[in-house]
């Protein structure tokens, strides 16, 4: 069979390697070497929908697997319509966070889609392809939504893979060097040393129950061995010339000993890489040895996902992080000359002005170098969306985390926006922090541009809607 994997273009600026598509395609290639596979990353190529569809038509696949997040729903809708017009016999399979969150309701929004694959997609996609090739209805394959005589059928929750070391990733399939661009953003990282940057993931699943977070990989932490991770990093360095690497795990340091072993492996091989943890580590699972190893291995930027400094809100959102320990970890990170980044969210249900002020004070009194103060986006499928009623969110188009789409807090839109602007101003107009940060950040155009974008927030006087 000829199978095309497609990531849509979208308003999202960052274009990291599509790891999800890469893993699904690699798994399929391992188990079905007879298939002809192709990945088109329309976001990386900045393709208009009609141009992406033209490339798909030239390949003329039997199946097209599309992966999308919630922000890309409108692009999927356009792509699916165009693809069905030009390739009416080609079956369209949608996977990724968007269908995993919205489930069977996707069919009403995008009727051109034939199948949805939810959750961890490697095994489910393989079994679905086997069924389609044999002309068998995939009713026995867990993790699929499809339609039969107008009725939406769900085959049940999929099981998660237990041994991630057995999960292949064929880097040739994703053409990694195509992401090495001096112009453009090939990562989420606002601070970078090199354009020769790639991302990897070393673990899946998070046991914490944050009400605003996805559940694609489940609540059980599963990790690749430190040996396998170091082997992959070494491959990327020596075969592809990677100079900077981002580990984008949800919980890289949940198994602290494993995280330390990865650092030691990088140190022993003297890889000379710039490394970052941009997704935010669990800041209260940190000790001095771990921070020392991060520094020695080449990590220069560590992000801490704090969310809120209000103990009441911490309990409400089920994060329950030890705020004192996190503040200590931030200070120790800064002491070692690594850039400490903090992520905070405003607009949680029932959140008061006092709660938000506690978050602002925490950020501004800490040794963080960089901070982002996002608005809450209650994505469908999350616990917070269920708390407020998902029917209220049906018509909401979630653009990005800096846009207030819906306000669930106890303060007005106007006050919430003013508090958000106050946080940025108070944090970044600290001359001591500015000087400390200037000494640490890479001195390049990317840093300058992002500094401008941050300071532009100081002068935004209206809520983005």
VEXDOVO-296545 format. One record per residue (C-alpha): residue in one letter; z, x, y. Coordinates in steps of 0.05 Angstrom, whole numbers, always signed. Example, Ala and Ser with C-alpha at 12.3 -4.5 7.8 and 13.67 -1.06 7.14 Angstrom:
{r->A w->+156 u->+246 v->-90}
{r->S w->+143 u->+273 v->-21}
***
This chain:
{r->X w->+0 u->+0 v->+0}
{r->X w->-10 u->+20 v->+73}
{r->X w->+55 u->+10 v->+112}
{r->X w->+63 u->+19 v->+186}
{r->X w->+130 u->+29 v->+220}
{r->X w->+132 u->+11 v->+293}
{r->X w->+183 u->+19 v->+349}
{r->X w->+165 u->-22 v->+410}
{r->X w->+161 u->+5 v->+480}
{r->X w->+212 u->-25 v->+528}
{r->X w->+249 u->-18 v->+593}
{r->X w->+294 u->+33 v->+559}
{r->X w->+282 u->+101 v->+590}
{r->X w->+311 u->+145 v->+535}
{r->X w->+266 u->+160 v->+476}
{r->X w->+307 u->+195 v->+422}
{r->X w->+277 u->+202 v->+353}
{r->X w->+277 u->+134 v->+318}
{r->X w->+327 u->+153 v->+264}
{r->X w->+330 u->+83 v->+234}
{r->X w->+255 u->+79 v->+222}
{r->X w->+255 u->+151 v->+198}
{r->X w->+308 u->+138 v->+145}
{r->X w->+274 u->+74 v->+120}
{r->X w->+206 u->+108 v->+117}
{r->X w->+234 u->+170 v->+83}
{r->X w->+271 u->+128 v->+31}
{r->X w->+207 u->+89 v->+17}
{r->X w->+166 u->+153 v->+11}
{r->X w->+215 u->+181 v->-40}
{r->X w->+212 u->+119 v->-84}
{r->X w->+140 u->+100 v->-73}
{r->X w->+100 u->+165 v->-62}
{r->X w->+35 u->+127 v->-75}
{r->X w->+41 u->+90 v->-8}
{r->X w->+7 u->+112 v->+56}
{r->X w->+59 u->+111 v->+112}
{r->X w->+53 u->+118 v->+187}
{r->X w->+104 u->+114 v->+244}
{r->X w->+82 u->+94 v->+314}
{r->X w->+136 u->+102 v->+367}
{r->X w->+108 u->+62 v->+425}
{r->X w->+168 u->+79 v->+467}
{r->X w->+158 u->+153 v->+459}
{r->X w->+83 u->+145 v->+474}
{r->X w->+97 u->+94 v->+529}
{r->X w->+45 u->+48 v->+499}
{r->X w->+30 u->-21 v->+527}
{r->X w->+34 u->-75 v->+473}
{r->X w->-42 u->-81 v->+469}
{r->X w->-50 u->-6 v->+460}
{r->X w->+3 u->-4 v->+405}
{r->X w->-32 u->-62 v->+371}
{r->X w->-99 u->-25 v->+376}
{r->X w->-69 u->+35 v->+339}
{r->X w->-41 u->-12 v->+287}
{r->X w->-109 u->-44 v->+278}
{r->X w->-141 u->+24 v->+267}
{r->X w->-91 u->+39 v->+212}
{r->X w->-101 u->-31 v->+182}
{r->X w->-35 u->-36 v->+144}
{r->X w->-14 u->-85 v->+91}
{r->X w->+56 u->-88 v->+120}
{r->X w->+86 u->-72 v->+188}
{r->X w->+160 u->-57 v->+195}
{r->X w->+186 u->-64 v->+266}
{r->X w->+255 u->-39 v->+287}
{r->X w->+287 u->-65 v->+351}
{r->X w->+352 u->-70 v->+389}
{r->X w->+372 u->-131 v->+430}
{r->X w->+344 u->-102 v->+494}
{r->X w->+275 u->-101 v->+461}
{r->X w->+271 u->-174 v->+440}
{r->X w->+219 u->-193 v->+491}
{r->X w->+174 u->-134 v->+471}
{r->X w->+179 u->-153 v->+398}
{r->X w->+158 u->-224 v->+416}
{r->X w->+95 u->-198 v->+451}
{r->X w->+79 u->-148 v->+396}
{r->X w->+87 u->-198 v->+340}
{r->X w->+41 u->-248 v->+373}
{r->X w->-13 u->-197 v->+386}
{r->X w->-7 u->-167 v->+316}
{r->X w->-15 u->-234 v->+282}
{r->X w->-76 u->-250 v->+324}
{r->X w->-111 u->-186 v->+305}
{r->X w->-82 u->-174 v->+235}
{r->X w->-67 u->-245 v->+210}
{r->X w->-60 u->-224 v->+137}
{r->X w->-11 u->-167 v->+151}
{r->X w->+61 u->-186 v->+139}
{r->X w->+111 u->-170 v->+194}
{r->X w->+181 u->-147 v->+175}
{r->X w->+233 u->-140 v->+230}
{r->X w->+296 u->-97 v->+222}
{r->X w->+348 u->-62 v->+265}
{r->X w->+405 u->-87 v->+309}
{r->X w->+366 u->-145 v->+339}
{r->X w->+354 u->-185 v->+275}
{r->X w->+421 u->-162 v->+246}
{r->X w->+456 u->-194 v->+305}
{r->X w->+413 u->-257 v->+314}
{r->X w->+395 u->-268 v->+241}
{r->X w->+355 u->-330 v->+223}
{r->X w->+351 u->-354 v->+294}
{r->X w->+299 u->-299 v->+307}
{r->X w->+246 u->-343 v->+272}
{r->X w->+252 u->-396 v->+326}
{r->X w->+243 u->-344 v->+380}
{r->X w->+189 u->-303 v->+344}
{r->X w->+154 u->-347 v->+292}
{r->X w->+102 u->-294 v->+276}
{r->X w->+155 u->-252 v->+239}
{r->X w->+151 u->-262 v->+164}
{r->X w->+215 u->-228 v->+140}
{r->X w->+280 u->-202 v->+171}
{r->X w->+317 u->-143 v->+141}
{r->X w->+389 u->-142 v->+164}
{r->X w->+442 u->-87 v->+162}
{r->X w->+428 u->-21 v->+129}
{r->X w->+354 u->-26 v->+113}
{r->X w->+333 u->+29 v->+65}
{r->X w->+345 u->-3 v->-2}
{r->X w->+330 u->-74 v->+22}
{r->X w->+263 u->-54 v->+51}
{r->X w->+243 u->-17 v->-12}
{r->X w->+260 u->-77 v->-56}
{r->X w->+224 u->-125 v->-9}
{r->X w->+161 u->-82 v->-12}
{r->X w->+164 u->-81 v->-88}
{r->X w->+169 u->-157 v->-89}
{r->X w->+112 u->-167 v->-40}
{r->X w->+67 u->-120 v->-80}
{r->X w->+81 u->-160 v->-143}
{r->X w->+74 u->-227 v->-109}
{r->X w->+147 u->-244 v->-124}
{r->X w->+191 u->-284 v->-77}
{r->X w->+247 u->-237 v->-54}
{r->X w->+302 u->-288 v->-66}
{r->X w->+342 u->-238 v->-109}
{r->X w->+340 u->-182 v->-57}
{r->X w->+403 u->-182 v->-14}
{r->X w->+396 u->-173 v->+61}
{r->X w->+333 u->-214 v->+75}
{r->X w->+317 u->-276 v->+116}
{r->X w->+251 u->-311 v->+103}
{r->X w->+221 u->-381 v->+105}
{r->X w->+202 u->-426 v->+48}
{r->X w->+169 u->-494 v->+64}
{r->X w->+198 u->-491 v->+134}
{r->X w->+268 u->-476 v->+110}
{r->X w->+302 u->-411 v->+129}
{r->X w->+327 u->-375 v->+66}
{r->X w->+382 u->-321 v->+68}
{r->X w->+389 u->-279 v->+6}
{r->X w->+460 u->-256 v->+20}
{r->X w->+495 u->-196 v->+50}
{r->X w->+467 u->-128 v->+28}
{r->X w->+510 u->-74 v->-3}
{r->X w->+519 u->-9 v->+33}
{r->X w->+496 u->+58 v->+5}
{r->X w->+555 u->+97 v->-21}
{r->X w->+527 u->+168 v->-25}
{r->X w->+493 u->+187 v->+40}
{r->X w->+478 u->+257 v->+14}
{r->X w->+425 u->+224 v->-30}
{r->X w->+391 u->+192 v->+30}
{r->X w->+328 u->+231 v->+48}
{r->X w->+301 u->+243 v->+117}
{r->X w->+230 u->+270 v->+122}
{r->X w->+225 u->+299 v->+192}
{r->X w->+149 u->+307 v->+187}
{r->X w->+143 u->+231 v->+186}
{r->X w->+172 u->+225 v->+256}
{r->X w->+134 u->+284 v->+286}
{r->X w->+195 u->+315 v->+319}
{r->X w->+158 u->+362 v->+366}
{r->X w->+126 u->+302 v->+400}
{r->X w->+195 u->+289 v->+431}
{r->X w->+198 u->+358 v->+463}
{r->X w->+177 u->+341 v->+534}
{r->X w->+198 u->+372 v->+599}
{r->X w->+183 u->+307 v->+635}
{r->X w->+215 u->+244 v->+609}
{r->X w->+280 u->+231 v->+572}
{r->X w->+283 u->+244 v->+498}
{r->X w->+357 u->+227 v->+493}
{r->X w->+412 u->+184 v->+521}
{r->X w->+447 u->+245 v->+549}
{r->X w->+447 u->+247 v->+625}
{r->X w->+462 u->+322 v->+623}
{r->X w->+420 u->+369 v->+583}
{r->X w->+402 u->+442 v->+576}
{r->X w->+336 u->+439 v->+539}
{r->X w->+278 u->+392 v->+530}
{r->X w->+274 u->+415 v->+458}
{r->X w->+326 u->+364 v->+438}
{r->X w->+334 u->+321 v->+376}
{r->X w->+387 u->+274 v->+350}
{r->X w->+418 u->+268 v->+281}
{r->X w->+469 u->+221 v->+250}
{r->X w->+519 u->+248 v->+200}
{r->X w->+560 u->+186 v->+182}
{r->X w->+557 u->+111 v->+180}
{r->X w->+608 u->+56 v->+188}
{r->X w->+670 u->+49 v->+231}
{r->X w->+736 u->+20 v->+206}
{r->X w->+758 u->-2 v->+275}
{r->X w->+748 u->-75 v->+294}
{r->X w->+725 u->-71 v->+367}
{r->X w->+704 u->-142 v->+385}
{r->X w->+643 u->-120 v->+426}
{r->X w->+612 u->-73 v->+375}
{r->X w->+557 u->-81 v->+323}
{r->X w->+570 u->-83 v->+248}
{r->X w->+504 u->-58 v->+221}
{r->X w->+535 u->-3 v->+179}
{r->X w->+598 u->-40 v->+160}
{r->X w->+672 u->-25 v->+169}
{r->X w->+678 u->+29 v->+115}
{r->X w->+668 u->+100 v->+139}
{r->X w->+615 u->+137 v->+97}
{r->X w->+595 u->+208 v->+113}
{r->X w->+546 u->+261 v->+92}
{r->X w->+578 u->+325 v->+67}
{r->X w->+588 u->+381 v->+116}
{r->X w->+541 u->+425 v->+74}
{r->X w->+484 u->+375 v->+79}
{r->X w->+494 u->+366 v->+154}
{r->X w->+494 u->+441 v->+167}
{r->X w->+431 u->+449 v->+124}
{r->X w->+395 u->+397 v->+166}
{r->X w->+416 u->+429 v->+232}
{r->X w->+393 u->+496 v->+207}
{r->X w->+326 u->+466 v->+187}
{r->X w->+316 u->+436 v->+255}
{r->X w->+332 u->+502 v->+289}
{r->X w->+288 u->+547 v->+246}
{r->X w->+229 u->+501 v->+228}
{r->X w->+221 u->+461 v->+292}
{r->X w->+252 u->+506 v->+345}
{r->X w->+306 u->+457 v->+367}
{r->X w->+349 u->+485 v->+423}
{r->X w->+395 u->+426 v->+435}
{r->X w->+423 u->+375 v->+386}
{r->X w->+460 u->+310 v->+394}
{r->X w->+504 u->+281 v->+339}
{r->X w->+501 u->+205 v->+350}
{r->X w->+553 u->+181 v->+300}
{r->X w->+598 u->+123 v->+317}
{r->X w->+658 u->+161 v->+288}
{r->X w->+640 u->+235 v->+280}
{r->X w->+712 u->+258 v->+278}
{r->X w->+742 u->+202 v->+236}
{r->X w->+746 u->+251 v->+179}
{r->X w->+773 u->+308 v->+221}
{r->X w->+770 u->+360 v->+166}
{r->X w->+696 u->+345 v->+153}
{r->X w->+681 u->+350 v->+227}
{r->X w->+716 u->+418 v->+229}
{r->X w->+676 u->+442 v->+169}
{r->X w->+611 u->+424 v->+204}
{r->X w->+632 u->+464 v->+264}
{r->X w->+651 u->+524 v->+220}
{r->X w->+583 u->+520 v->+185}
{r->X w->+547 u->+522 v->+251}
{r->X w->+589 u->+581 v->+274}
{r->X w->+578 u->+619 v->+209}
{r->X w->+503 u->+612 v->+215}
{r->X w->+504 u->+634 v->+287}
{r->X w->+452 u->+581 v->+306}
{r->X w->+460 u->+588 v->+382}
{r->X w->+449 u->+515 v->+396}
{r->X w->+472 u->+471 v->+454}
{r->X w->+507 u->+413 v->+421}
{r->X w->+533 u->+346 v->+447}
{r->X w->+571 u->+285 v->+422}
{r->X w->+542 u->+233 v->+470}
{r->X w->+564 u->+169 v->+434}
{r->X w->+638 u->+179 v->+445}
{r->X w->+687 u->+206 v->+394}
{r->X w->+753 u->+174 v->+375}
{r->X w->+796 u->+209 v->+427}
{r->X w->+863 u->+201 v->+392}
{r->X w->+839 u->+236 v->+328}
{r->X w->+835 u->+305 v->+359}
{r->X w->+875 u->+369 v->+354}
{r->X w->+870 u->+437 v->+388}
{r->X w->+837 u->+470 v->+328}
{r->X w->+781 u->+418 v->+329}
{r->X w->+769 u->+428 v->+403}
{r->X w->+768 u->+504 v->+394}
{r->X w->+717 u->+497 v->+338}
{r->X w->+673 u->+451 v->+380}
{r->X w->+672 u->+502 v->+435}
{r->X w->+657 u->+560 v->+388}
{r->X w->+601 u->+521 v->+353}
{r->X w->+565 u->+509 v->+419}
{r->X w->+586 u->+439 v->+439}
{r->X w->+584 u->+432 v->+514}
{r->X w->+592 u->+357 v->+524}
{r->X w->+642 u->+311 v->+490}
{r->X w->+644 u->+237 v->+505}
{r->X w->+706 u->+194 v->+499}
{r->X w->+698 u->+119 v->+489}
{r->X w->+761 u->+93 v->+523}
{r->X w->+735 u->+24 v->+545}
{r->X w->+800 u->+0 v->+579}
{r->X w->+865 u->+31 v->+601}
{r->X w->+902 u->-35 v->+599}
{r->X w->+947 u->-39 v->+537}
{r->X w->+937 u->-115 v->+537}
{r->X w->+861 u->-109 v->+537}
{r->X w->+864 u->-53 v->+485}
{r->X w->+900 u->-102 v->+439}
{r->X w->+852 u->-159 v->+456}
{r->X w->+790 u->-119 v->+441}
{r->X w->+822 u->-89 v->+378}
{r->X w->+807 u->-17 v->+400}
{r->X w->+881 u->+1 v->+400}
{r->X w->+869 u->+72 v->+421}
{r->X w->+927 u->+117 v->+439}
{r->X w->+914 u->+125 v->+514}
{r->X w->+964 u->+182 v->+523}
{r->X w->+931 u->+221 v->+466}
{r->X w->+862 u->+208 v->+494}
{r->X w->+883 u->+233 v->+563}
{r->X w->+911 u->+296 v->+531}
{r->X w->+846 u->+307 v->+491}
{r->X w->+805 u->+299 v->+555}
{r->X w->+848 u->+350 v->+591}
{r->X w->+843 u->+399 v->+533}
{r->X w->+768 u->+390 v->+529}
{r->X w->+762 u->+406 v->+603}
{r->X w->+807 u->+467 v->+596}
{r->X w->+759 u->+496 v->+545}
{r->X w->+700 u->+490 v->+593}
{r->X w->+666 u->+431 v->+559}
{r->X w->+640 u->+372 v->+599}
{r->X w->+685 u->+312 v->+586}
{r->X w->+651 u->+245 v->+593}
{r->X w->+686 u->+177 v->+593}
{r->X w->+659 u->+108 v->+577}
{r->X w->+693 u->+47 v->+605}
{r->X w->+676 u->-28 v->+603}
{r->X w->+693 u->-81 v->+654}
{r->X w->+691 u->-156 v->+645}
{r->X w->+728 u->-168 v->+580}
{r->X w->+752 u->-240 v->+567}
{r->X w->+813 u->-256 v->+610}
{r->X w->+812 u->-187 v->+642}
{r->X w->+847 u->-189 v->+709}
{r->X w->+840 u->-146 v->+771}
{r->X w->+904 u->-111 v->+751}
{r->X w->+875 u->-93 v->+683}
{r->X w->+813 u->-65 v->+715}
{r->X w->+853 u->-25 v->+766}
{r->X w->+890 u->+7 v->+708}
{r->X w->+824 u->+30 v->+679}
{r->X w->+801 u->+58 v->+746}
{r->X w->+867 u->+95 v->+755}
{r->X w->+863 u->+124 v->+685}
{r->X w->+792 u->+150 v->+696}
{r->X w->+806 u->+178 v->+765}
{r->X w->+872 u->+212 v->+746}
{r->X w->+841 u->+244 v->+684}
{r->X w->+803 u->+310 v->+678}
{r->X w->+738 u->+274 v->+661}
{r->X w->+676 u->+306 v->+692}
{r->X w->+631 u->+246 v->+683}
{r->X w->+648 u->+172 v->+676}
{r->X w->+607 u->+109 v->+665}
{r->X w->+635 u->+40 v->+682}
{r->X w->+593 u->-11 v->+644}
{r->X w->+594 u->-86 v->+647}
{r->X w->+610 u->-122 v->+582}
{r->X w->+549 u->-149 v->+546}
{r->X w->+571 u->-198 v->+491}
{r->X w->+514 u->-189 v->+443}
{r->X w->+501 u->-243 v->+392}
{r->X w->+536 u->-231 v->+326}
{r->X w->+595 u->-194 v->+357}
{r->X w->+665 u->-222 v->+355}
{r->X w->+668 u->-227 v->+431}
{r->X w->+605 u->-270 v->+431}
{r->X w->+638 u->-317 v->+380}
{r->X w->+701 u->-319 v->+423}
{r->X w->+663 u->-347 v->+483}
{r->X w->+613 u->-388 v->+443}
{r->X w->+545 u->-359 v->+426}
{r->X w->+511 u->-422 v->+450}
{r->X w->+529 u->-402 v->+521}
{r->X w->+490 u->-337 v->+512}
{r->X w->+425 u->-365 v->+485}
{r->X w->+387 u->-359 v->+550}
{r->X w->+418 u->-292 v->+571}
{r->X w->+370 u->-233 v->+573}
{r->X w->+412 u->-170 v->+564}
{r->X w->+377 u->-116 v->+604}
{r->X w->+425 u->-57 v->+601}
{r->X w->+498 u->-39 v->+605}
{r->X w->+497 u->-29 v->+681}
{r->X w->+475 u->-101 v->+693}
{r->X w->+525 u->-159 v->+697}
{r->X w->+492 u->-212 v->+654}
{r->X w->+552 u->-256 v->+642}
{r->X w->+623 u->-251 v->+669}
{r->X w->+679 u->-268 v->+619}
{r->X w->+736 u->-238 v->+660}
{r->X w->+788 u->-274 v->+702}
{r->X w->+758 u->-249 v->+767}
{r->X w->+696 u->-273 v->+805}
{r->X w->+628 u->-239 v->+799}
{r->X w->+637 u->-213 v->+870}
{r->X w->+705 u->-181 v->+856}
{r->X w->+682 u->-153 v->+789}
{r->X w->+623 u->-120 v->+823}
{r->X w->+667 u->-92 v->+879}
{r->X w->+715 u->-63 v->+828}
{r->X w->+657 u->-31 v->+791}
{r->X w->+631 u->+0 v->+855}
{r->X w->+702 u->+22 v->+873}
{r->X w->+709 u->+57 v->+806}
{r->X w->+645 u->+98 v->+817}
{r->X w->+663 u->+116 v->+888}
{r->X w->+735 u->+135 v->+874}
{r->X w->+715 u->+176 v->+813}
{r->X w->+656 u->+214 v->+841}
{r->X w->+680 u->+224 v->+913}
{r->X w->+735 u->+269 v->+887}
{r->X w->+716 u->+338 v->+915}
{r->X w->+758 u->+375 v->+864}
{r->X w->+725 u->+339 v->+806}
{r->X w->+656 u->+350 v->+837}
{r->X w->+668 u->+425 v->+842}
{r->X w->+695 u->+430 v->+771}
{r->X w->+636 u->+391 v->+745}
{r->X w->+585 u->+431 v->+784}
{r->X w->+611 u->+494 v->+751}
{r->X w->+599 u->+465 v->+682}
{r->X w->+535 u->+425 v->+684}
{r->X w->+466 u->+454 v->+672}
{r->X w->+432 u->+471 v->+739}
{r->X w->+366 u->+435 v->+730}
{r->X w->+325 u->+377 v->+756}
{r->X w->+353 u->+328 v->+705}
{r->X w->+424 u->+339 v->+731}
{r->X w->+401 u->+330 v->+803}
{r->X w->+364 u->+265 v->+788}
{r->X w->+422 u->+235 v->+751}
{r->X w->+471 u->+256 v->+806}
{r->X w->+426 u->+217 v->+854}
{r->X w->+426 u->+156 v->+809}
{r->X w->+502 u->+157 v->+805}
{r->X w->+510 u->+162 v->+880}
{r->X w->+460 u->+106 v->+891}
{r->X w->+511 u->+60 v->+857}
{r->X w->+557 u->+71 v->+916}
{r->X w->+510 u->+32 v->+961}
{r->X w->+493 u->-27 v->+917}
{r->X w->+524 u->-88 v->+950}
{r->X w->+502 u->-144 v->+904}
{r->X w->+511 u->-162 v->+832}
{r->X w->+449 u->-148 v->+789}
{r->X w->+429 u->-212 v->+753}
***
